[in-house]
Amino acid sequence: MYNYLIPLAMILPMASGILMGLLRNNSGRNILFAETLAATLLCAVAAACTGSGLTTVADMGVFAFRLGADRVGHLFAILFSALFLGAGVFSLEYNSHDDHQARFNGFFLLTLGAMMGLSYSQNLFTYYFFYECMTLLSMPLVFHEGTEESMKAALKYLGYSLFGAALVLFGFFYAGQYCDTTNFAEGGSFNLAGQAHLPMALIAAFCLMLGFACKAGMVPLHQWLPVAHPVAPAPASAILSACITKAGVLGILRCAYYVFGAEVLRGSWVQTAMTVLALITVFTGSMLAYKERLFKRRLAWSTVSQVSYVLYGLFQFTPAGFGGGLLQAVFHAVSKTALFLCAGAVIHQSGKTQVHELTGMGKRMPVVFGCFAFASLSLVGIPPFAGFVSKWSLATGGLSVYGTLGIVGAAVLLISAILTAGYLFPIIIHGCTEDAEDNTPLEPGLRMLVPLVVLALALLALGIFTAPLSGLTETIASISKEVLP
């Protein structure tokens, strides 16, 4: 039986996004914007509760447009829609004096629609279609400010995205030759009887995953991320960091586990190469974040590092690594949404953009800095916050499968955690223990504060009550006994 909530969760934000350009009343637009975000989340939750369903919307031979959802799809759909809701509510106050608020809201909703399409895609063609839609629809969020710097950043974002998409397209065509189908199937669909084709199939898998890794900000295709994040409005930066990067993660997950299969890639040069690139990215991103002095760019370099934690877990091809990678994807998305929105609140209220200018700001914005502290503790991996659970799984999983490389991986994760503390904790310490030149309170309004508080408390709750989500990721990880021994 087909679940009609699945296409509704995609069509609703897209239709409302188009309507944003037709409505003239600001209050009416804002109401429609908030209601659409809430309704999309409700559709995603209801779809997860009522069943998956599968349909072929259009069949063009190899290029079949298939929608549906499995546990992975439902998890990402709920995550994306929840974070878009939080960032969207925040943007209502953040963009309240923006003459182009309607344009921002419209493309924000259209991007959400594309993200829901990614979550519910059931083959590689459908995923690639929505992946390209997401790139084109999110680009206006990058150049929203209309400055020369933002235009250059948007073009760089587009250029890197198109190059990554070209790699994906190359891999897609070859995957169609060596897999029984490019439909997403548990365990993949590569025909192991055709061992003669394995070398070329591995090249196709490498191109697919490296192409998707561009969106995830993995070295060497990461340079768009620290350029695009600082120039975009804070709600857009939060979405770029928390959700757009996870589109690359989800693409890699689908290719590795649902197209080729872990059995094909485990022990291959592809696994080694991608793992090494992920570890290089973890270290490089942390080091550059530690050295960065621009507030939002520091958080952007942090994203470069932290998203590759997820990839490190996925490339282990073990239940612990896969489950830890999924947990890290969720926890990082929530943490980084909170951090970028906190940065946006500071910039919106004070105009301060440099890290050294934040001295004493914690006393002027105690709620904002309290939420920033919660998100920072989770990102570093301090118990009882959520990030500790995922990073522990990633480190132990790497040690169990990689041998010497696993020891190197655990050391890199530890060094990265120390560097993460080094570039986040001083902001909190100097902001809350030292006095500013002006002690006038600068706390923002409720539309900014409520999403921040909810996200911060969610990170604490997810760390303490991890069992339900961990149980879900363990179920997803145990795709089959043949795939993940």
C-alpha positions in Angstrom: 0.0 0.0 0.0 1.4 3.4 -1.0 1.9 6.0 1.7 0.5 9.3 0.4 2.1 11.2 3.2 5.5 10.7 1.5 4.8 12.8 -1.7 2.8 15.3 0.5 5.9 16.0 2.6 7.7 16.9 -0.6 4.9 18.8 -2.4 3.7 20.9 0.5 6.9 22.9 1.1 7.5 23.2 -2.7 4.0 24.6 -3.3 4.3 27.0 -0.4 7.7 28.1 -1.6 6.2 29.1 -4.9 3.3 30.9 -3.2 5.8 33.0 -1.2 6.5 35.0 -4.4 2.7 35.6 -5.0 1.6 36.8 -1.5 2.0 40.5 -0.7 1.1 40.5 3.0 4.1 40.0 5.2 2.2 38.6 8.1 0.3 36.2 5.8 3.6 35.0 4.3 5.1 34.4 7.7 2.1 32.5 8.9 2.2 30.3 5.8 5.9 29.8 6.2 5.7 28.7 9.8 2.6 26.5 9.2 4.2 24.8 6.2 7.4 24.0 8.1 5.3 22.5 11.0 3.1 20.6 8.6 6.0 19.1 6.8 7.5 17.8 10.1 4.1 16.3 11.0 3.9 14.6 7.6 7.3 13.1 8.0 6.5 11.8 11.5 3.1 10.5 10.4 4.7 8.8 7.4 7.2 7.0 9.6 4.4 5.8 11.9 2.1 4.6 9.2 4.4 2.6 7.0 6.8 2.9 4.2 5.2 2.1 0.9 6.9 2.2 -2.5 5.8 3.4 -6.0 7.2 4.0 -9.4 6.0 7.5 -10.3 7.5 7.4 -13.8 9.2 4.5 -15.5 11.6 5.3 -18.4 13.5 2.1 -18.4 16.8 2.6 -16.6 15.6 6.0 -15.4 12.7 5.1 -13.2 11.4 7.8 -10.8 10.8 5.8 -7.5 9.6 7.2 -4.2 9.1 5.4 -0.9 10.9 5.2 2.4 12.8 2.7 4.6 14.1 3.4 8.1 17.0 5.4 6.8 14.7 7.6 4.7 12.3 8.2 7.6 15.2 9.1 9.9 16.6 11.7 7.6 13.2 13.1 6.6 12.3 13.7 10.3 15.8 15.2 11.0 15.7 17.5 8.0 12.1 18.8 8.6 12.7 19.3 12.3 15.9 21.3 11.8 14.3 23.4 9.0 11.5 24.2 11.4 13.9 25.4 14.1 16.0 27.5 11.7 12.8 28.8 9.9 11.2 30.0 13.1 14.5 31.7 14.1 14.6 33.4 10.7 11.3 35.1 11.2 12.9 37.4 13.7 16.4 37.3 12.2 15.1 38.5 8.8 12.2 40.6 10.1 13.8 43.8 8.6 15.0 42.2 5.4 13.4 43.6 2.2 13.9 40.2 0.6 12.4 38.0 3.3 9.8 36.6 0.9 12.6 35.4 -1.5 14.5 33.8 1.4 11.4 32.1 2.7 10.5 30.8 -0.7 13.9 29.2 -1.5 14.1 28.0 2.1 10.9 26.0 1.6 11.9 24.8 -1.9 15.2 23.5 -0.6 13.3 21.7 2.2 11.1 20.1 -0.5 14.2 18.9 -2.4 15.7 17.5 0.9 12.5 15.5 1.6 12.8 14.2 -2.0 16.3 13.0 -1.2 15.1 11.2 1.9 12.3 9.4 0.1 14.2 8.5 -3.1 14.4 4.8 -3.7 16.9 4.6 -6.5 20.0 6.4 -7.7 18.3 8.2 -10.5 15.7 9.8 -8.2 18.3 10.7 -5.7 20.5 12.3 -8.3 17.5 14.4 -9.6 16.6 15.8 -6.1 20.3 16.2 -5.4 20.7 18.6 -8.3 17.5 20.3 -7.4 18.7 20.9 -3.9 22.0 22.5 -5.2 20.2 24.9 -7.5 17.5 25.8 -5.0 19.9 26.3 -2.1 22.3 28.5 -4.0 20.1 31.7 -3.7 20.3 31.2 0.1 24.1 31.7 -0.2 24.0 34.9 -2.2 20.9 36.2 -0.4 22.8 39.2 1.0 23.6 40.3 -2.6 27.2 41.4 -1.8 30.1 40.7 -4.2 31.5 38.3 -1.7 28.3 36.4 -1.4 28.0 36.1 -5.2 31.5 34.8 -5.5 30.8 32.3 -2.7 27.6 31.1 -4.4 29.5 30.6 -7.7 32.1 28.6 -5.8 29.4 26.5 -4.1 27.9 25.9 -7.5 31.2 25.1 -9.2 32.2 22.5 -6.6 28.7 21.0 -6.5 28.7 20.6 -10.3 32.1 19.0 -10.3 30.9 16.6 -7.6 27.7 15.9 -9.5 29.8 15.1 -12.6 31.7 12.4 -10.6 28.4 11.1 -9.4 27.0 10.9 -12.9 30.0 9.1 -14.2 29.7 6.5 -11.3 26.0 6.2 -11.8 26.3 5.2 -15.5 28.9 2.6 -14.7 26.9 1.3 -11.6 24.1 0.7 -14.0 26.3 -1.7 -16.0 27.7 -3.7 -13.0 24.7 -3.8 -10.6 21.6 -5.8 -11.2 19.6 -2.6 -10.5 20.3 0.9 -9.2 17.2 0.7 -6.9 18.2 0.9 -3.3 18.2 -2.6 -1.8 19.4 -3.8 1.5 22.9 -5.3 0.9 23.2 -3.8 -2.5 22.7 -5.4 -5.9 26.2 -5.9 -7.3 26.5 -9.3 -8.9 29.4 -11.0 -7.2 29.4 -13.7 -9.8 30.8 -11.1 -12.2 34.2 -10.8 -10.5 35.8 -9.8 -13.8 34.0 -6.5 -13.6 35.0 -5.8 -10.0 37.9 -3.4 -10.7 35.7 -1.1 -12.9 32.9 -1.4 -10.4 35.2 -0.2 -7.6 36.2 2.8 -9.7 32.5 3.6 -10.2 31.9 3.3 -6.5 34.8 5.5 -5.7 33.6 8.2 -8.1 30.1 8.1 -6.7 31.2 8.4 -3.1 33.9 11.1 -3.8 31.3 13.1 -5.8 28.8 13.0 -2.9 31.6 13.7 -0.5 31.9 17.1 -2.1 28.7 18.2 -0.4 29.9 16.6 2.8 32.9 18.8 2.7 35.5 16.1 2.5 39.1 16.9 1.4 40.0 17.7 -1.4 36.5 19.0 -2.4 35.8 21.0 0.7 36.8 24.6 -0.1 33.2 25.8 -0.9 32.1 25.2 2.6 34.2 27.7 4.6 33.5 30.3 1.9 29.7 29.9 1.6 28.8 29.6 5.3 30.1 33.0 6.6 28.3 35.0 3.8 24.9 33.4 4.1 22.3 34.5 6.6 22.6 32.5 9.9 19.5 30.4 9.3 20.9 29.4 5.9 24.3 28.7 7.3 22.7 26.4 9.9 20.9 24.5 7.1 24.0 24.3 4.9 26.0 22.9 7.8 23.4 20.6 9.3 21.4 19.4 6.3 23.0 20.1 3.0 26.2 18.3 4.1 24.1 15.4 5.2 22.7 15.1 1.6 26.3 14.1 0.7 26.4 11.7 3.7 23.1 10.1 2.7 24.3 9.7 -0.9 27.4 7.9 0.2 25.4 5.7 2.6 23.0 4.8 -0.2 25.8 4.0 -2.7 27.9 2.0 -0.3 25.2 0.0 1.5 22.2 0.0 -0.9 23.7 0.0 -4.4 27.1 -1.8 -4.3 26.9 -3.3 -0.9 29.3 -3.5 2.1 30.4 -7.0 1.1 31.8 -5.6 -2.2 33.6 -2.6 -0.7 34.9 -4.1 2.5 38.7 -4.7 2.3 39.0 -2.9 -1.0 41.3 0.0 -2.0 38.1 2.1 -2.1 37.5 1.6 1.7 41.1 2.4 2.5 41.3 5.5 0.3 38.0 7.0 1.5 38.9 6.2 5.2 42.3 8.0 4.8 40.6 11.0 3.2 38.0 11.1 6.0 40.7 11.1 8.7 42.7 13.8 6.9 39.6 15.9 6.7 38.8 15.4 10.4 42.3 16.6 11.4 42.5 19.4 8.8 39.1 20.9 9.6 39.8 20.9 13.3 43.2 22.5 12.9 41.9 25.3 10.6 39.0 25.9 12.9 41.4 26.3 15.8 43.3 29.0 13.8 40.3 30.8 12.4 39.3 34.2 13.9 36.1 34.9 12.1 33.2 33.5 14.2 31.1 31.8 11.5 34.1 30.6 9.4 35.4 28.9 12.5 32.1 27.0 12.8 32.3 26.3 9.1 35.8 24.7 9.4 34.4 22.8 12.3 31.7 21.3 10.0 34.4 20.2 7.6 35.9 18.2 10.4 32.8 16.9 12.2 30.9 15.6 9.1 33.9 13.4 8.2 33.4 11.7 11.6 30.2 10.3 10.0 32.1 9.2 6.9 34.8 7.5 9.0 32.0 5.4 10.6 30.3 4.5 7.4 33.6 3.4 5.7 34.2 0.9 8.5 31.5 -1.3 7.1 30.7 -2.7 10.6 27.5 -2.4 12.7 29.3 -0.3 15.3 30.7 2.0 12.6 27.5 2.3 10.6 25.4 2.9 13.7 27.9 5.4 15.2 28.0 7.2 11.9 24.2 7.6 11.8 24.2 8.8 15.4 26.9 11.3 14.6 25.0 12.5 11.6 22.0 13.3 13.8 23.9 14.7 16.7 26.2 16.8 14.6 23.2 18.2 12.7 21.4 19.3 15.9 24.6 20.7 17.4 25.7 22.6 14.4 22.2 24.1 13.9 22.3 25.3 17.4 25.8 26.8 17.1 25.2 28.6 13.9 21.9 30.0 15.2 23.7 31.2 18.3 26.3 32.9 16.2 23.5 34.4 14.2 21.8 35.7 17.3 25.1 37.3 18.5 25.7 38.9 15.1 22.1 40.1 14.7 22.0 41.7 18.2 25.6 43.1 18.4 27.1 43.1 14.9 30.2 41.4 16.2 31.7 38.8 13.8 35.2 38.2 15.1 35.9 35.8 17.9 38.0 38.3 19.9 35.0 40.7 20.0 32.9 38.2 21.9 34.5 38.9 25.3 31.8 39.6 27.9 29.0 38.8 25.5 27.9 35.8 27.6 26.8 38.2 30.4 24.8 40.3 27.9 23.2 37.2 26.3 23.2 34.5 28.9 20.5 32.2 27.3 22.3 32.3 23.9 25.6 31.5 25.4 24.1 28.8 27.6 22.7 27.1 24.5 26.1 27.6 22.8 27.8 25.9 25.7 25.4 22.9 25.5 26.0 22.5 21.8 29.8 22.9 22.2 29.9 20.2 24.9 28.0 17.8 22.6 30.3 18.6 19.7 33.4 17.9 21.7 31.9 14.7 23.0 31.5 15.3 26.7 29.1 13.1 28.6 26.2 13.2 29.2 25.6 15.1 26.0 24.7 13.3 22.8 28.0 13.7 20.9 29.8 11.4 23.4 27.7 8.4 22.4 28.4 8.6 18.7 32.1 9.4 19.0 32.6 6.5 21.4 31.0 4.1 18.9 33.1 5.5 16.0 36.4 5.1 17.9 35.7 1.6 19.2 34.4 0.5 15.8 37.5 1.7 14.1 39.8 -0.1 16.5 37.9 -3.4 16.0 38.2 -3.4 12.2 41.2 -1.4 11.0 44.2 -2.6 13.1 47.0 0.0 12.7 44.7 2.4 10.8 42.1 2.0 13.6 44.7 3.2 16.1 45.6 6.1 13.9 41.9 6.8 13.5 41.3 6.8 17.3 44.2 9.1 17.8 42.9 11.5 15.1 39.5 11.6 16.7 41.1 12.3 20.1 43.3 15.1 18.7 40.3 16.5 16.9 38.2 16.5 20.1 41.0 18.4 21.9 41.2 21.0 19.1 37.4 21.3 19.1 37.5 22.1 22.8 40.3 24.6 22.0 38.3 26.6 19.4 34.9 26.5 21.2 35.5 26.6 24.9 37.5 29.9 25.0 34.5 31.6 23.4 32.3 30.5 26.3 35.0 31.2 29.0 35.8 34.7 27.7 32.2 35.4 27.0 30.9 34.5 30.4 33.7 35.3 32.8 35.0 38.6 31.5 33.3 42.0 31.4 32.4 43.8 28.1 32.8 47.5 27.6 29.0 47.8 27.5 26.9 45.5 29.8 23.5 46.4 28.2 21.5 43.2 27.8 21.2 42.0 24.2 19.1 38.8 24.5 17.0 38.4 21.4 13.2 37.7 21.2 11.4 34.5 21.7 11.3 33.5 18.1 15.1 33.3 18.2 15.4 32.0 21.8 12.9 29.2 21.6 14.6 27.2 18.8 17.9 27.6 20.5 16.6 26.3 23.9 14.8 23.4 22.3 17.9 22.4 20.3 20.2 22.7 23.4 17.9 20.6 25.6 17.5 18.1 22.8 21.2 17.5 22.8 21.1 16.8 26.6 18.0 14.6 26.3 19.5 12.6 23.4 22.6 12.0 25.4 20.8 10.8 28.5 18.0 8.9 26.8 20.0 7.5 23.9 18.4 4.0 23.9 15.5 4.6 21.5 17.7 6.3 18.8 20.6 3.9 19.3 18.1 1.0 19.0 16.9 2.4 15.7 20.4 2.9 14.3 21.4 -0.6 15.4 18.4 -2.0 13.6 19.4 -0.1 10.4 23.0 -1.2 10.8 22.0 -4.9 10.9 20.9 -4.8 7.3 21.5 -8.5 6.9 23.9 -11.0 8.3 25.5 -11.4 5.0 26.3 -7.6 4.6 27.5 -6.7 8.1 28.9 -9.8 9.9 
